Amino acid sequence: MNLNSGKVLAVVLSAVGACLAAGCAGGTQEETSVAVLQPQPLKDISDVTEPSSLPVSASAEEPSMEESTASEEEGSHIVTITISAAGDVTLGTHHQQDYWYSFRQAYDEAEDESYFFANVYDIFSSDDMTLVNLEGPLTLAEEAREGQVYSIKGDPRYADILTAGSVEAVSLGNNHMMDYLEQGRNDTVQAVEEAGIVYAYEKTVGIYEVKGIHIGMISVNEVSQGYLVEDTIQKGIAELQEQGADLILVSCHWGVEREYCPEDYQKILGEKCIDWGADLVIGHHPHVLQGIDEYKGKYIIYSLGNFCFGANRNPPDKDSMIFQQTFTFIDGEKQEDQEIRVIPCSVSSVPERNNFQPTPAEGDEKTRILGRINEFSLEFGVQFDGDGYRLW
């Protein structure tokens, strides 16, 4: 169980509309792989072909970047919490990449950890919690998983890129976390703990505290484990509820790479997460955008796409987004408001290659990406206006 304290929150989403027919064709990626893993066990959760347990998550204390948004109105105490979610982040390279034009070269030449998230820092620093999927270990280990096509890793010091970018939390349940076996996994946990970043990973749930609100996190790798993740999610939600979590986020690594349409099981599992008690379901793994669904007044993001993605120097589809949701609590009780927003982005600040600097889109590019998000979300009845806010 990890504990931390935090920042500020936001609103969400926008759009246009376009091309459902082309929806399920995608660009190529420089990776394909699988991995299984369960760290520190929760109560009574049986292992699913996992290695040894992880070290206990650190409880880092850091001051809030913003004062609590609380007010007295007719005797009520009101707190708002804005959460930003972004997609796949690989802080490093895969073993087949050359040094030139790689993430490692960008890091060495920048000589500044703030380079990578510089263009989204204002967004992340003005929310209450930013969560990304950290895909790939931070380790100096040399022994890679046998049979792995693309083994991804970065230096443990790259964890400081996250803190410099105002990222407070990471999900680690994905198909690359075991690329460098147990050593790579354990080094990653140590790196994020030392950086004061809260994480969730299979049986290890995380809690991030900000403005007196406890945000619980669960992260699973459905790509490798299939329906077996259901038990982990249900028990993780129960554990977080016992620990007094006010909000519960479930991060699911799921779906098919380069597919713009979610699989049927993504839809089924997303709804199950909400039925079990999740307040927001956050998806990643396809490396491209997929639609956003609403179920029982709560949201399922099927895929956020890539974000700061060092494992591919020039992905053909560079579209990405930041999803934001603002939750309101009155006298400690979560309200049923649905303030959401999408911020269309590119994974790079230049169009000809990936310079690993995710950047909010503007002008015609913003309109185009919002149109794709609307296109992918149309079947779910969710649409966004030109500023990224939900249309009602």
C-alpha positions as CSV (number, residue, x, y, z in Angstrom):
1,M,0.0,0.0,0.0
2,N,1.6,3.4,-0.9
3,L,0.7,6.7,0.5
4,N,1.5,10.2,-0.7
5,S,0.1,13.7,-1.0
6,G,-0.5,15.9,-3.9
7,K,-1.8,18.7,-6.2
8,V,-4.9,19.9,-8.1
9,L,-7.7,18.5,-10.6
10,A,-9.5,19.4,-13.8
11,V,-12.3,19.0,-16.3
12,V,-12.5,17.2,-19.6
13,L,-13.4,16.5,-23.2
14,S,-14.2,17.7,-26.8
15,A,-14.6,16.9,-30.4
16,V,-15.7,16.6,-33.9
17,G,-16.5,13.3,-35.7
18,A,-15.2,11.4,-38.6
19,C,-14.5,7.9,-39.9
20,L,-15.9,4.9,-38.0
21,A,-15.3,2.6,-41.0
22,A,-11.5,3.0,-40.7
23,G,-11.7,2.7,-37.0
24,C,-9.9,-0.6,-36.5
25,A,-6.8,-0.2,-38.7
26,G,-3.7,1.0,-37.0
27,G,-0.1,2.1,-37.4
28,T,2.9,-0.1,-36.6
29,Q,4.8,-0.1,-33.3
30,E,8.3,-1.2,-32.4
31,E,7.1,-3.6,-29.8
32,T,5.2,-6.8,-29.1
33,S,5.5,-8.9,-25.9
34,V,4.0,-10.4,-22.9
35,A,4.7,-10.4,-19.2
36,V,3.0,-11.6,-16.0
37,L,3.5,-10.4,-12.5
38,Q,2.0,-9.9,-9.1
39,P,3.8,-8.0,-6.4
40,Q,2.9,-7.6,-2.7
41,P,-0.2,-9.7,-2.0
42,L,-3.5,-8.4,-0.7
43,K,-5.6,-10.4,1.7
44,D,-6.4,-13.9,0.5
45,I,-5.4,-13.3,-3.2
46,S,-4.0,-16.4,-4.8
47,D,-1.0,-16.2,-7.1
48,V,-1.3,-16.3,-10.8
49,T,2.0,-17.6,-12.2
50,E,3.9,-14.8,-10.5
51,P,7.5,-14.5,-9.3
52,S,8.4,-13.5,-5.8
53,S,6.6,-10.7,-4.0
54,L,7.6,-7.0,-4.3
55,P,9.0,-4.9,-1.6
56,V,6.5,-2.9,0.4
57,S,5.6,0.4,-1.3
58,A,7.0,3.5,0.2
59,S,4.9,6.1,1.9
60,A,6.4,9.4,0.7
61,E,5.3,12.7,2.0
62,E,5.4,15.7,-0.2
63,P,3.7,19.1,0.2
64,S,0.6,19.9,-1.8
65,M,1.2,22.1,-4.8
66,E,-2.2,23.8,-4.3
67,E,-4.2,24.7,-1.3
68,S,-7.3,22.6,-0.6
69,T,-10.2,23.9,-2.7
70,A,-12.7,24.0,0.1
71,S,-15.4,26.5,0.8
72,E,-18.2,26.9,3.3
73,E,-21.6,27.1,1.7
74,E,-24.6,26.8,3.9
75,G,-22.4,25.0,6.3
76,S,-21.1,22.4,3.8
77,H,-17.4,21.7,3.2
78,I,-16.7,21.4,-0.5
79,V,-13.6,19.8,-2.0
80,T,-12.8,19.3,-5.7
81,I,-10.2,16.9,-7.0
82,T,-9.0,16.9,-10.6
83,I,-7.2,13.8,-11.9
84,S,-5.2,13.8,-15.2
85,A,-4.6,10.4,-16.9
86,A,-2.2,9.9,-19.8
87,G,-1.2,6.8,-21.6
88,D,1.9,4.6,-22.2
89,V,5.2,6.1,-21.0
90,T,8.5,4.3,-21.7
91,L,11.4,6.1,-20.2
92,G,14.1,4.4,-22.1
93,T,14.7,2.3,-25.2
94,H,14.4,-1.3,-26.4
95,H,17.4,-3.4,-26.9
96,Q,17.4,-3.2,-30.7
97,Q,17.5,0.6,-30.9
98,D,20.6,2.6,-31.8
99,Y,21.7,5.5,-29.7
100,W,21.1,8.1,-32.3
101,Y,17.7,9.8,-32.1
102,S,16.8,7.6,-29.2
103,F,15.3,8.5,-25.8
104,R,18.7,8.0,-24.2
105,Q,20.3,10.5,-26.6
106,A,17.5,13.0,-25.9
107,Y,18.1,12.7,-22.2
108,D,21.9,13.1,-22.4
109,E,21.6,16.1,-24.7
110,A,18.8,17.8,-22.7
111,E,20.8,17.5,-19.4
112,D,17.5,18.4,-17.8
113,E,14.8,16.0,-16.6
114,S,12.1,18.6,-17.2
115,Y,12.6,18.5,-21.0
116,F,10.3,15.5,-21.6
117,F,7.1,16.9,-20.0
118,A,7.9,20.6,-20.5
119,N,4.9,21.1,-22.8
120,V,2.4,19.5,-20.5
121,Y,3.8,20.6,-17.2
122,D,1.3,23.5,-16.8
123,I,-1.5,20.9,-17.1
124,F,0.0,18.4,-14.8
125,S,1.1,20.9,-12.2
126,S,-2.3,22.5,-11.9
127,D,-4.2,19.3,-11.3
128,D,-4.4,17.3,-8.0
129,M,-3.0,14.0,-9.3
130,T,-1.4,12.9,-12.6
131,L,-1.4,9.2,-13.4
132,V,0.5,7.6,-16.3
133,N,1.2,4.0,-17.3
134,L,5.0,3.4,-16.8
135,E,5.6,0.7,-19.4
136,G,9.0,-0.9,-19.1
137,P,11.4,-1.2,-16.1
138,L,13.9,1.3,-14.8
139,T,16.9,-0.9,-14.2
140,L,20.5,-1.5,-15.1
141,A,19.9,-5.3,-15.2
142,E,21.3,-7.0,-18.3
143,E,19.5,-10.4,-18.3
144,A,16.4,-10.0,-20.4
145,R,13.4,-12.3,-20.5
146,E,13.9,-15.2,-22.9
147,G,12.0,-14.9,-26.2
148,Q,11.2,-11.3,-25.8
149,V,10.9,-9.4,-29.1
150,Y,11.5,-5.9,-27.7
151,S,13.0,-5.7,-24.2
152,I,12.5,-2.2,-22.9
153,K,14.4,-0.5,-20.0
154,G,15.6,2.8,-18.8
155,D,18.1,4.0,-16.2
156,P,16.6,4.1,-12.7
157,R,17.5,7.8,-12.5
158,Y,14.9,8.4,-15.2
159,A,12.2,8.3,-12.5
160,D,13.2,11.9,-11.8
161,I,11.6,12.7,-15.2
162,L,8.3,11.9,-13.7
163,T,8.6,14.1,-10.7
164,A,10.1,16.9,-12.8
165,G,6.9,16.6,-15.0
166,S,4.6,16.7,-12.0
167,V,3.5,13.1,-12.3
168,E,2.5,11.7,-8.9
169,A,1.4,8.2,-9.7
170,V,2.1,5.3,-12.1
171,S,0.5,2.1,-13.0
172,L,3.0,-0.8,-13.4
173,G,0.7,-3.6,-14.5
174,N,1.7,-4.1,-18.1
175,N,3.3,-6.5,-20.5
176,H,6.8,-5.0,-20.3
177,M,7.4,-4.7,-16.6
178,M,9.1,-8.1,-16.5
179,D,11.3,-7.5,-19.6
180,Y,14.3,-7.7,-17.3
181,L,12.8,-10.3,-14.9
182,E,12.5,-9.8,-11.2
183,Q,15.6,-7.7,-10.9
184,G,14.2,-5.2,-13.4
185,R,10.8,-5.1,-11.6
186,N,12.3,-4.7,-8.2
187,D,14.6,-1.9,-9.4
188,T,11.6,-0.1,-10.9
189,V,9.7,-0.2,-7.6
190,Q,12.7,1.1,-5.7
191,A,13.2,3.9,-8.2
192,V,9.6,5.2,-8.1
193,E,9.5,4.8,-4.3
194,E,12.7,6.8,-3.9
195,A,11.2,9.5,-6.2
196,G,8.1,9.7,-4.0
197,I,5.8,8.4,-6.7
198,V,2.8,6.3,-5.8
199,Y,2.3,3.1,-7.8
200,A,-0.1,0.3,-8.2
201,Y,0.8,-3.1,-9.6
202,E,-1.3,-6.3,-9.7
203,K,-1.8,-7.3,-6.0
204,T,-0.1,-4.1,-4.7
205,V,-2.7,-1.3,-4.6
206,G,-1.7,2.3,-4.1
207,I,-3.3,5.2,-2.3
208,Y,-2.5,8.9,-3.0
209,E,-3.7,11.5,-0.6
210,V,-4.5,15.1,-1.5
211,K,-6.7,17.7,0.2
212,G,-7.8,15.0,2.7
213,I,-9.1,12.8,-0.1
214,H,-7.7,9.3,-0.5
215,I,-7.4,8.1,-4.2
216,G,-7.0,4.4,-4.5
217,M,-5.4,2.8,-7.5
218,I,-5.4,-0.7,-9.0
219,S,-3.3,-1.8,-12.0
220,V,-3.6,-5.1,-13.9
221,N,-2.2,-6.7,-17.0
222,E,-5.1,-8.3,-18.8
223,V,-3.0,-8.8,-21.9
224,S,-1.1,-11.6,-20.2
225,Q,-3.6,-12.8,-17.6
226,G,-7.0,-12.5,-19.3
227,Y,-10.0,-13.0,-17.1
228,L,-7.8,-13.9,-14.2
229,V,-7.4,-10.2,-13.5
230,E,-11.0,-10.1,-12.3
231,D,-10.2,-11.7,-9.0
232,T,-7.3,-9.2,-8.4
233,I,-9.5,-6.2,-9.3
234,Q,-12.4,-7.3,-7.1
235,K,-10.2,-8.0,-4.1
236,G,-8.2,-4.8,-4.7
237,I,-11.3,-2.7,-4.7
238,A,-12.5,-4.4,-1.5
239,E,-9.1,-3.7,0.1
240,L,-9.2,-0.1,-0.9
241,Q,-12.7,0.3,0.5
242,E,-11.5,-1.2,3.8
243,Q,-8.7,1.3,3.8
244,G,-11.1,4.2,3.4
245,A,-10.4,5.2,-0.2
246,D,-12.7,8.0,-1.4
247,L,-12.0,7.4,-5.1
248,I,-11.0,4.2,-6.8
249,L,-9.2,4.1,-10.2
250,V,-8.6,0.9,-12.1
251,S,-5.9,0.9,-14.8
252,C,-6.3,-2.0,-17.3
253,H,-3.6,-2.9,-19.7
254,W,-5.8,-4.6,-22.3
255,G,-6.9,-4.7,-26.0
256,V,-5.1,-5.3,-29.2
257,E,-2.1,-3.3,-30.4
258,R,-2.8,-0.8,-33.2
259,E,-6.6,-1.4,-33.1
260,Y,-8.9,1.6,-32.8
261,C,-11.9,-0.4,-31.6
262,P,-12.0,-2.0,-28.2
263,E,-12.5,-5.8,-27.9
264,D,-15.7,-7.1,-26.5
265,Y,-13.9,-8.2,-23.3
266,Q,-12.6,-4.7,-22.7
267,K,-16.2,-3.5,-22.6
268,I,-17.3,-6.3,-20.4
269,L,-14.4,-5.9,-18.0
270,G,-14.7,-2.1,-17.9
271,E,-18.4,-2.4,-16.8
272,K,-17.5,-5.1,-14.3
273,C,-14.9,-2.8,-12.7
274,I,-17.6,-0.1,-12.2
275,D,-20.1,-2.7,-10.9
276,W,-17.5,-3.7,-8.3
277,G,-16.9,-0.2,-7.1
278,A,-14.5,1.6,-9.5
279,D,-15.1,5.4,-10.1
280,L,-13.0,5.5,-13.3
281,V,-11.5,2.9,-15.6
282,I,-8.3,3.8,-17.5
283,G,-7.1,1.7,-20.4
284,H,-3.8,1.4,-22.3
285,H,-1.8,-1.0,-24.4
286,P,-3.1,-0.6,-28.0
287,H,-0.7,2.4,-28.5
288,V,-3.4,4.3,-30.4
289,L,-6.5,6.1,-29.2
290,Q,-9.8,4.3,-28.6
291,G,-13.2,5.6,-27.5
292,I,-14.5,6.8,-24.2
293,D,-17.6,5.1,-22.7
294,E,-20.1,6.1,-20.0
295,Y,-21.6,3.4,-17.8
296,K,-23.8,4.1,-14.8
297,G,-22.6,7.7,-14.8
298,K,-18.9,6.7,-14.7
299,Y,-16.3,6.6,-17.5
300,I,-14.3,3.9,-19.2
301,I,-11.3,5.1,-21.3
302,Y,-10.5,2.2,-23.6
303,S,-7.1,3.5,-24.7
304,L,-5.2,6.7,-24.1
305,G,-2.6,5.8,-26.7
306,N,1.1,6.5,-26.3
307,F,2.3,9.5,-24.4
308,C,6.1,9.9,-23.7
309,F,7.1,6.8,-25.6
310,G,10.8,6.1,-25.9
311,A,10.4,2.6,-27.4
312,N,9.4,4.0,-30.8
313,R,11.4,6.7,-32.5
314,N,8.8,7.5,-35.1
315,P,5.3,6.0,-34.6
316,P,3.1,6.5,-37.6
317,D,0.2,7.5,-35.4
318,K,1.4,10.2,-33.0
319,D,-2.1,11.1,-31.7
320,S,-2.6,11.0,-28.0
321,M,-4.7,12.7,-25.3
322,I,-4.9,13.6,-21.6
323,F,-8.1,12.7,-19.9
324,Q,-9.2,14.8,-17.0
325,Q,-12.0,14.4,-14.5
326,T,-13.0,16.6,-11.6
327,F,-14.7,15.0,-8.7
328,T,-16.6,17.0,-6.0
329,F,-16.9,16.0,-2.4
330,I,-19.4,17.7,-0.1
331,D,-18.8,17.0,3.6
332,G,-16.7,14.0,2.5
333,E,-19.4,12.5,0.3
334,K,-18.6,12.1,-3.4
335,Q,-21.1,13.8,-5.7
336,E,-22.6,12.4,-8.9
337,D,-21.2,15.2,-11.1
338,Q,-19.5,14.2,-14.3
339,E,-17.0,17.0,-15.1
340,I,-14.7,15.5,-17.8
341,R,-12.4,16.9,-20.5
342,V,-10.0,15.5,-23.1
343,I,-6.9,17.4,-24.2
344,P,-5.8,16.2,-27.6
345,C,-2.0,15.8,-27.9
346,S,0.8,14.6,-30.0
347,V,3.5,12.3,-28.6
348,S,6.1,14.7,-30.2
349,S,6.5,18.4,-30.6
350,V,7.8,17.9,-34.1
351,P,5.9,16.0,-36.8
352,E,8.7,14.3,-38.6
353,R,9.9,12.0,-35.7
354,N,9.4,11.3,-32.1
355,N,11.4,13.7,-29.9
356,F,9.7,12.3,-26.8
357,Q,8.1,15.6,-25.8
358,P,4.3,15.1,-25.7
359,T,2.6,18.4,-26.7
360,P,-1.0,19.6,-26.6
361,A,-2.4,20.0,-30.2
362,E,-3.6,23.4,-31.5
363,G,-5.6,24.7,-34.4
364,D,-6.5,22.2,-37.1
365,E,-4.5,19.4,-35.4
366,K,-6.6,19.8,-32.3
367,T,-9.8,19.8,-34.3
368,R,-8.6,16.7,-36.2
369,I,-7.7,14.7,-33.1
370,L,-10.9,15.7,-31.3
371,G,-12.7,14.5,-34.3
372,R,-11.1,11.1,-34.1
373,I,-11.9,10.9,-30.3
374,N,-15.5,11.7,-31.2
375,E,-15.5,9.1,-34.0
376,F,-14.2,6.4,-31.7
377,S,-16.6,7.4,-28.9
378,L,-19.8,7.8,-31.0
379,E,-21.0,4.2,-30.5
380,F,-20.9,4.8,-26.7
381,G,-23.0,8.0,-26.9
382,V,-20.1,10.2,-25.7
383,Q,-19.1,13.3,-27.7
384,F,-17.0,16.4,-27.0
385,D,-17.1,20.0,-28.1
386,G,-14.3,21.9,-29.7
387,D,-12.7,22.7,-26.3
388,G,-12.7,19.1,-25.3
389,Y,-15.6,19.2,-22.8
390,R,-18.4,16.7,-23.0
391,L,-21.5,17.6,-25.0
392,W,-24.8,16.8,-23.2
